[in-house]
């Protein structure tokens, strides 16, 4: 099994004034996703939701700036680290990942073990 990151990019503004019901619906969708990963034969190794980009600090060389490096319509809002048989399997799983205000990116984790 290979490790893949599912990176969730969405329009942050869609959640800025979200009601408790919207948040509850999102959490339920992610709970369903976690169950579906196992049903598909994959495994979630970890993952987290991220605070908004307004809380970010960017570093380029020796320059430290508040906020994200670039203004974008969609921002990285969270991620899952999964195990899947291959890229096709990871894509099958990622298609189930909730991202109603954007989309997801799938990237294989680089093996840095040197062996």
C-alpha positions as CSV (number, residue, x, y, z in Angstrom):
1,X,0.0,0.0,0.0
2,X,1.2,3.5,-0.9
3,X,0.5,6.7,1.1
4,X,-1.3,9.6,-0.6
5,X,-2.3,13.0,0.7
6,X,-5.8,14.2,-0.2
7,X,-5.5,18.0,0.0
8,X,-8.9,19.8,0.3
9,X,-9.1,23.2,-1.4
10,X,-12.2,25.3,-1.0
11,X,-13.5,28.9,-1.1
12,X,-12.9,30.0,2.5
13,X,-15.6,32.7,2.2
14,X,-18.2,29.9,1.9
15,X,-17.6,29.0,5.5
16,X,-16.9,32.5,6.9
17,X,-20.5,33.1,8.2
18,X,-21.6,29.4,8.2
19,X,-24.4,28.5,10.5
20,X,-24.0,25.7,13.0
21,X,-26.2,23.6,10.7
22,X,-23.7,24.0,7.8
23,X,-20.8,23.0,10.1
24,X,-22.8,20.0,11.3
25,X,-23.6,18.9,7.8
26,X,-19.9,19.3,6.9
27,X,-18.8,17.2,9.9
28,X,-21.3,14.5,9.0
29,X,-20.1,14.4,5.4
30,X,-16.5,13.9,6.6
31,X,-17.6,11.2,9.0
32,X,-19.3,9.4,6.1
33,X,-16.1,9.8,4.1
34,X,-14.1,8.2,6.8
35,X,-16.4,5.2,6.7
36,X,-16.3,5.0,2.9
37,X,-12.5,4.9,2.9
38,X,-12.5,1.6,4.9
39,X,-15.3,0.2,2.7
40,X,-13.2,0.9,-0.4
41,X,-10.2,-1.0,1.2
42,X,-8.2,2.1,2.0
43,X,-7.1,3.4,5.4
44,X,-7.0,6.9,6.8
45,X,-3.6,7.4,8.5
46,X,-4.3,11.0,9.7
47,X,-5.7,14.3,8.7
48,X,-6.7,17.7,10.1
49,X,-8.8,20.7,9.3
50,X,-6.7,23.9,9.1
51,X,-7.5,27.4,10.5
52,X,-8.3,30.1,7.9
53,X,-5.6,31.6,5.8
54,X,-6.0,34.8,7.9
55,X,-4.1,32.9,10.6
56,X,-1.2,31.9,8.3
57,X,2.3,33.2,8.4
58,X,4.4,32.8,5.3
59,X,8.2,32.7,5.1
60,X,10.2,33.3,1.9
61,X,13.9,33.3,2.6
62,X,14.3,35.5,5.7
63,X,11.1,37.5,5.1
64,X,8.2,36.7,7.4
65,X,4.7,38.0,6.5
66,X,1.3,37.6,8.0
67,X,-1.2,35.8,5.9
68,X,-0.8,33.5,2.9
69,X,1.8,34.0,0.2
70,X,-0.7,34.6,-2.5
71,X,-4.4,35.5,-2.8
72,X,-6.4,32.7,-4.3
73,X,-10.0,31.8,-4.7
74,X,-9.5,28.5,-3.1
75,X,-7.3,27.8,-0.1
76,X,-6.0,24.7,1.5
77,X,-8.5,24.0,4.3
78,X,-7.4,20.5,5.4
79,X,-6.0,17.2,4.4
80,X,-6.2,13.4,4.8
81,X,-3.3,11.1,4.7
82,X,-4.5,7.8,3.3
83,X,-3.1,4.4,2.3
84,X,-4.2,3.0,-1.0
85,X,-3.2,0.2,-3.4
86,X,-2.2,2.6,-6.2
87,X,-3.0,6.0,-7.7
88,X,-6.3,4.7,-9.3
89,X,-7.4,3.5,-5.9
90,X,-6.4,6.8,-4.2
91,X,-8.4,8.7,-6.9
92,X,-11.4,6.5,-6.3
93,X,-11.3,7.3,-2.6
94,X,-10.6,11.0,-3.2
95,X,-13.7,11.4,-5.3
96,X,-15.7,10.7,-2.2
97,X,-14.0,13.4,-0.1
98,X,-16.4,16.3,0.7
99,X,-15.4,19.6,-0.8
100,X,-18.6,21.3,-1.7
101,X,-17.0,24.7,-2.2
102,X,-14.0,23.6,-4.2
103,X,-12.1,20.4,-4.9
104,X,-9.4,18.1,-3.8
105,X,-5.8,17.3,-5.0
106,X,-4.2,13.9,-4.6
107,X,-0.5,13.6,-4.2
108,X,1.7,10.6,-3.5
109,X,3.8,10.9,-0.4
110,X,7.5,10.8,-1.2
111,X,9.5,7.9,0.3
112,X,12.5,9.6,2.0
113,X,13.7,6.5,3.8
114,X,16.7,6.3,1.5
115,X,16.2,2.6,0.9
